[in-house]
Amino acid sequence: MKIIKILLAFFAILILIGCSDEKLSDRSVIDEGKRQIEETQLDKWILDNITKPYGIEVIYRWEKNAGSTGAFIYPPKLENVRAVLEAFKELGLETYRQKEVGGNDFLLGRLPIKLYLYGGGNPDENGVEWLYNPRLTAAEMCLYNVNDFNPGDTDKMFVLMRSVHHQLAKRLMQLIPYDRDKFSSISANRYTGSTEPIAAPLSYARTGKEKFGLDSYANKRGFYTMLSFLSAEDDFAEIISATLTSKPKELADAAITAQTPDTDIDPEVAQRYAKEAEQAYKEFMEKQAFVNEYVQKAWHINLKQMQVISVRRLYSYVKQH
């Protein structure tokens, strides 16, 4: 037993001697991690133009478990990040800050605190692409399809701003309350809670305008867009977002579509279509009036006036690029 103890002590001394000869690395693991994410000119621009003035943390580098998961969720091309953020700032944030809209301080304390950027889109299991991430709260935003972004492309700009305005609306709706029960009751029986029922009609859509624009199928059921079917909250936000990205005539045409019944040679079927159109138009106009009144009274913004300003700025921005 004594021999075993002596041998163990001997080996312990050898190990200590060996360790003493090794030099510890003078490079900190923390410092090494920082070196891997060194501040770039892009980071400085984001800090000066987005984070400091608006209090929004922009996350564009890959972070495990950050924001989203999915086949098309991958980091954006660095060369497109600034272009997307410039459009987001100019056509989203700055539109609200116009003197004729909300004024310079309207967004203070009312913006999302995190903004995630992704290279691809955000389709779900039914193949329906979302404008936002339903797993996140309204305090976080996601912008998709950064890799395909082109500020000179009207369709791509339309999709970006539809997403921006939808998510900004939800944030403001969260912070500035509205009568949720009253609004929800207008089209209470029509909400799907899932994209499965709208997947088939949307499967024919090819352009961003066809996917996210004012839609005749939706109009004839009392909605602005296909994504309005998902929930009352989505419906509310879609009314605001679609309004701020559509010309007044397009909105007027959508109302006419809602009011116009389908035709059929069978009188009974034709009568049913007429009643359906009457109900769809009633819901369409009632929700429109509800949202316009809320935005006017709670935000102190004339939504129709903001619509004209927003659309003009959008088309002017595309022409400049």
C-alpha positions as CSV (number, residue, x, y, z in Angstrom):
1,M,0.0,0.0,0.0
2,K,2.9,2.3,0.9
3,I,4.5,1.6,-2.5
4,I,1.3,2.5,-4.4
5,K,1.1,5.9,-2.5
6,I,4.7,6.6,-3.3
7,L,4.2,5.9,-6.9
8,L,1.0,8.1,-7.1
9,A,2.9,11.0,-5.4
10,F,5.8,10.5,-7.9
11,F,3.5,10.7,-10.9
12,A,1.7,13.8,-9.5
13,I,5.1,15.6,-9.2
14,L,5.9,14.7,-12.8
15,I,2.6,16.1,-14.0
16,L,3.1,19.4,-12.1
17,I,6.6,19.8,-13.6
18,G,5.2,19.2,-17.1
19,C,2.5,21.8,-16.6
20,S,4.9,24.4,-15.3
21,D,6.8,24.2,-18.6
22,E,3.8,24.9,-20.7
23,K,3.0,28.6,-21.5
24,L,-0.6,29.8,-21.1
25,S,-2.0,31.5,-24.1
26,D,-2.1,35.3,-23.8
27,R,-5.2,35.4,-26.1
28,S,-8.5,35.7,-24.2
29,V,-11.4,33.5,-25.4
30,I,-13.6,36.6,-25.1
31,D,-11.2,38.8,-27.1
32,E,-11.0,36.1,-29.8
33,G,-14.8,36.1,-30.0
34,K,-14.8,39.8,-30.4
35,R,-12.2,39.6,-33.1
36,Q,-14.5,37.3,-35.1
37,I,-17.2,40.0,-35.0
38,E,-15.1,43.1,-35.6
39,E,-17.1,46.3,-36.2
40,T,-17.3,47.1,-39.9
41,Q,-18.3,50.3,-41.8
42,L,-21.8,48.7,-42.1
43,D,-22.0,48.3,-38.4
44,K,-21.0,51.9,-37.9
45,W,-23.7,53.0,-40.4
46,I,-26.3,50.9,-38.7
47,L,-25.3,52.3,-35.3
48,D,-25.4,55.9,-36.5
49,N,-28.6,55.7,-38.6
50,I,-30.8,53.1,-37.0
51,T,-29.7,52.1,-33.5
52,K,-28.9,55.4,-32.0
53,P,-31.7,57.5,-33.5
54,Y,-34.5,54.9,-33.3
55,G,-33.3,52.5,-30.5
56,I,-33.5,49.4,-32.8
57,E,-30.9,46.7,-32.6
58,V,-30.3,45.3,-36.1
59,I,-29.3,41.6,-36.3
60,Y,-28.1,40.5,-39.7
61,R,-25.3,38.1,-38.8
62,W,-26.2,34.5,-38.2
63,E,-27.2,33.8,-34.6
64,K,-28.3,30.3,-33.6
65,N,-32.0,30.3,-32.4
66,A,-32.3,34.0,-33.2
67,G,-35.6,35.1,-34.6
68,S,-36.5,32.3,-37.1
69,T,-36.0,28.8,-38.3
70,G,-36.7,27.3,-41.6
71,A,-35.4,26.2,-45.0
72,F,-35.1,29.7,-46.3
73,I,-33.8,31.3,-43.1
74,Y,-30.2,32.1,-43.7
75,P,-28.0,35.2,-43.3
76,P,-28.4,38.0,-45.9
77,K,-25.8,39.1,-48.4
78,L,-23.9,41.8,-46.8
79,E,-23.9,44.0,-49.9
80,N,-27.8,44.2,-49.7
81,V,-28.2,44.9,-46.0
82,R,-27.6,48.6,-46.1
83,A,-29.9,49.1,-49.1
84,V,-32.8,47.3,-47.3
85,L,-32.2,49.3,-44.1
86,E,-32.1,52.6,-46.1
87,A,-35.5,51.8,-47.6
88,F,-36.8,50.7,-44.2
89,K,-35.7,53.9,-42.7
90,E,-36.7,56.3,-45.5
91,L,-40.1,54.8,-46.4
92,G,-41.1,53.3,-43.1
93,L,-39.8,55.3,-40.2
94,E,-39.4,58.6,-41.9
95,T,-42.9,58.5,-43.4
96,Y,-44.4,58.4,-39.9
97,R,-42.2,61.3,-38.9
98,Q,-43.4,63.6,-41.7
99,K,-44.9,66.8,-40.5
100,E,-48.2,66.0,-42.2
101,V,-48.3,62.5,-40.7
102,G,-47.2,61.8,-37.1
103,G,-44.6,64.4,-36.6
104,N,-40.9,64.2,-35.7
105,D,-41.4,62.5,-32.2
106,F,-44.4,60.2,-33.0
107,L,-42.3,57.0,-33.0
108,L,-40.3,57.7,-29.9
109,G,-40.7,54.7,-27.6
110,R,-43.0,53.0,-30.0
111,L,-40.7,51.1,-32.3
112,P,-39.7,47.4,-32.2
113,I,-36.4,46.9,-30.3
114,K,-35.0,44.3,-32.5
115,L,-34.8,43.9,-36.3
116,Y,-33.7,40.6,-37.9
117,L,-32.7,40.4,-41.5
118,Y,-32.7,37.2,-43.6
119,G,-31.6,36.3,-47.0
120,G,-34.6,34.2,-48.1
121,G,-38.3,34.2,-47.7
122,N,-40.6,32.9,-44.9
123,P,-43.0,30.3,-46.4
124,D,-44.8,28.0,-43.9
125,E,-45.7,24.3,-44.2
126,N,-48.5,25.1,-46.6
127,G,-46.3,27.1,-48.9
128,V,-47.8,30.4,-47.9
129,E,-45.2,33.2,-47.4
130,W,-45.6,35.4,-44.4
131,L,-44.8,39.1,-44.0
132,Y,-43.6,38.6,-40.4
133,N,-42.6,35.8,-38.0
134,P,-45.7,34.8,-36.0
135,R,-43.5,33.3,-33.3
136,L,-42.1,36.7,-32.3
137,T,-43.7,39.5,-30.3
138,A,-44.6,42.9,-31.9
139,A,-41.4,44.2,-30.2
140,E,-39.4,42.3,-32.8
141,M,-39.4,42.6,-36.6
142,C,-38.1,40.4,-39.4
143,L,-37.3,41.5,-43.0
144,Y,-37.0,38.7,-45.5
145,N,-35.7,38.2,-49.1
146,V,-32.8,40.5,-48.5
147,N,-30.7,38.6,-51.1
148,D,-33.1,39.4,-53.9
149,F,-33.7,43.0,-52.9
150,N,-33.5,45.7,-55.5
151,P,-34.5,49.3,-54.6
152,G,-35.2,50.0,-58.3
153,D,-37.7,47.1,-58.6
154,T,-41.2,48.2,-57.9
155,D,-42.5,44.7,-57.0
156,K,-39.6,44.0,-54.5
157,M,-40.1,47.4,-52.9
158,F,-43.8,46.8,-52.6
159,V,-43.2,43.5,-50.7
160,L,-40.6,45.1,-48.4
161,M,-42.9,48.0,-47.5
162,R,-45.9,45.8,-47.1
163,S,-43.9,43.8,-44.5
164,V,-42.6,47.0,-42.8
165,H,-45.9,48.7,-42.5
166,H,-47.7,45.5,-41.3
167,Q,-45.2,45.0,-38.5
168,L,-45.0,48.7,-37.5
169,A,-48.8,48.7,-37.4
170,K,-48.8,45.7,-35.1
171,R,-46.3,47.4,-32.8
172,L,-48.4,50.6,-32.6
173,M,-51.6,48.5,-32.1
174,Q,-49.9,46.8,-29.2
175,L,-48.9,50.1,-27.5
176,I,-51.9,52.2,-28.4
177,P,-55.0,50.1,-27.6
178,Y,-58.1,49.7,-29.7
179,D,-61.4,47.9,-29.1
180,R,-60.3,44.4,-30.2
181,D,-63.6,42.7,-29.4
182,K,-65.6,45.2,-31.4
183,F,-63.3,44.9,-34.4
184,S,-63.1,41.1,-34.2
185,S,-66.9,40.8,-34.2
186,I,-67.2,42.4,-37.7
187,S,-65.9,39.3,-39.6
188,A,-65.8,37.0,-36.6
189,N,-66.8,33.8,-38.5
190,R,-64.4,34.3,-41.4
191,Y,-61.0,34.1,-39.7
192,T,-59.1,30.8,-40.4
193,G,-56.4,30.8,-37.8
194,S,-54.3,28.9,-40.4
195,T,-52.9,29.4,-43.9
196,E,-54.3,26.0,-45.1
197,P,-57.6,27.4,-46.5
198,I,-55.8,30.2,-48.4
199,A,-52.9,28.1,-49.7
200,A,-54.8,27.0,-52.9
201,P,-55.9,30.5,-54.0
202,L,-52.4,31.8,-53.3
203,S,-50.7,29.0,-55.2
204,Y,-51.3,30.8,-58.5
205,A,-49.6,34.0,-57.3
206,R,-46.2,34.7,-58.8
207,T,-45.3,38.3,-58.2
208,G,-45.1,40.1,-54.8
209,K,-48.2,42.2,-55.8
210,E,-50.2,39.0,-56.5
211,K,-49.2,37.4,-53.2
212,F,-49.5,40.5,-50.9
213,G,-51.6,43.0,-52.8
214,L,-55.3,43.8,-52.6
215,D,-57.0,40.6,-53.7
216,S,-60.4,40.0,-55.4
217,Y,-60.9,36.7,-53.6
218,A,-60.3,38.4,-50.3
219,N,-62.4,41.5,-51.3
220,K,-65.4,39.3,-52.1
221,R,-65.2,38.0,-48.5
222,G,-64.9,41.4,-46.8
223,F,-61.1,41.5,-46.6
224,Y,-58.3,43.6,-48.1
225,T,-55.7,40.8,-48.6
226,M,-55.3,37.1,-48.3
227,L,-53.3,37.3,-45.1
228,S,-56.2,39.2,-43.6
229,F,-58.0,35.9,-43.1
230,L,-55.5,34.6,-40.5
231,S,-56.8,36.6,-37.5
232,A,-58.5,39.8,-36.5
233,E,-55.1,41.3,-35.5
234,D,-53.7,40.4,-38.9
235,D,-56.8,41.8,-40.6
236,F,-56.4,45.1,-38.7
237,A,-52.7,45.4,-39.6
238,E,-53.3,44.4,-43.2
239,I,-55.8,47.2,-43.6
240,I,-53.2,49.7,-42.5
241,S,-50.3,48.1,-44.5
242,A,-52.3,47.6,-47.7
243,T,-53.6,51.2,-47.5
244,L,-50.1,52.7,-47.1
245,T,-48.8,50.7,-50.2
246,S,-51.8,51.0,-52.5
247,K,-53.1,54.0,-54.5
248,P,-56.5,55.4,-53.5
249,K,-58.0,54.2,-56.8
250,E,-56.8,50.6,-56.1
251,L,-58.5,50.7,-52.7
252,A,-61.7,52.1,-54.3
253,D,-61.6,49.3,-56.9
254,A,-61.2,46.7,-54.1
255,A,-64.4,48.1,-52.5
256,I,-66.3,47.9,-55.8
257,T,-65.1,44.3,-56.1
258,A,-66.4,43.5,-52.6
259,Q,-69.8,45.0,-53.6
260,T,-70.1,43.3,-57.0
261,P,-71.8,39.8,-56.8
262,D,-70.8,36.9,-58.9
263,T,-73.3,36.0,-61.6
264,D,-75.2,32.8,-62.3
265,I,-78.1,31.8,-64.6
266,D,-79.8,30.2,-61.7
267,P,-81.9,32.9,-60.0
268,E,-81.6,31.3,-56.5
269,V,-77.8,31.1,-56.9
270,A,-77.7,34.6,-58.2
271,Q,-79.7,35.8,-55.2
272,R,-77.3,34.1,-52.8
273,Y,-74.4,35.7,-54.5
274,A,-76.1,39.1,-54.2
275,K,-76.5,38.6,-50.4
276,E,-72.9,37.4,-50.0
277,A,-71.7,40.5,-51.9
278,E,-73.9,42.8,-49.7
279,Q,-72.4,41.3,-46.6
280,A,-68.8,41.3,-47.9
281,Y,-69.1,45.0,-48.8
282,K,-70.7,45.8,-45.4
283,E,-67.8,44.1,-43.5
284,F,-65.2,45.7,-45.9
285,M,-66.4,49.2,-45.4
286,E,-67.2,48.8,-41.7
287,K,-63.6,47.6,-40.9
288,Q,-62.2,50.3,-43.1
289,A,-64.1,53.0,-41.2
290,F,-63.2,51.4,-37.8
291,V,-59.4,51.5,-38.7
292,N,-59.5,55.0,-40.1
293,E,-61.3,56.3,-37.0
294,Y,-58.9,54.5,-34.7
295,V,-55.8,55.8,-36.4
296,Q,-57.3,59.4,-36.4
297,K,-58.3,59.4,-32.8
298,A,-55.5,57.2,-31.2
299,W,-52.6,58.1,-33.4
300,H,-53.8,61.5,-34.5
301,I,-53.0,60.6,-38.1
302,N,-55.3,60.9,-41.1
303,L,-54.7,57.5,-42.7
304,K,-56.0,58.6,-46.1
305,Q,-53.7,61.6,-46.1
306,M,-50.8,59.3,-45.0
307,Q,-51.7,56.9,-47.8
308,V,-51.1,59.5,-50.4
309,I,-47.8,60.6,-48.9
310,S,-46.6,57.0,-48.4
311,V,-47.4,55.9,-51.9
312,R,-45.8,59.0,-53.5
313,R,-42.7,58.5,-51.5
314,L,-42.6,54.8,-52.4
315,Y,-42.8,55.3,-56.2
316,S,-40.4,58.3,-56.0
317,Y,-37.9,56.2,-54.2
318,V,-38.1,53.4,-56.9
319,K,-37.6,56.0,-59.6
320,Q,-34.5,57.4,-57.9
321,H,-32.9,54.0,-57.9
